Amino acid sequence: MPEPPNNSQKNVLKIDPGTLLLIIAALILLPLLLTGFLGQ
């Protein structure tokens, strides 16, 4: 899927796939850790 050349607005938000995976993992793991600590 080729990107259009006029994506100047998308260049403002540059997110690497690795950082995106880290954000998703944090969003998934943080509530689990919080509930685990509160459940003890």
QUIRAMO-V902392 format. One record per backbone hydrogen bond with DSSP energy under -1.0 kcal/mol. CO is the residue of the C=O (numbers start at 1). NH is the residue of the N-H. If there is no record, write none. Layout:
BEGIN
CO,NH  CO,NH
END
This chain:
BEGIN
5,7  16,20  17,21  18,22  19,23  20,24  21,25  22,26  23,27  24,28  25,29  26,30  29,33  30,34  31,35  32,36  33,37  34,38  35,39
END
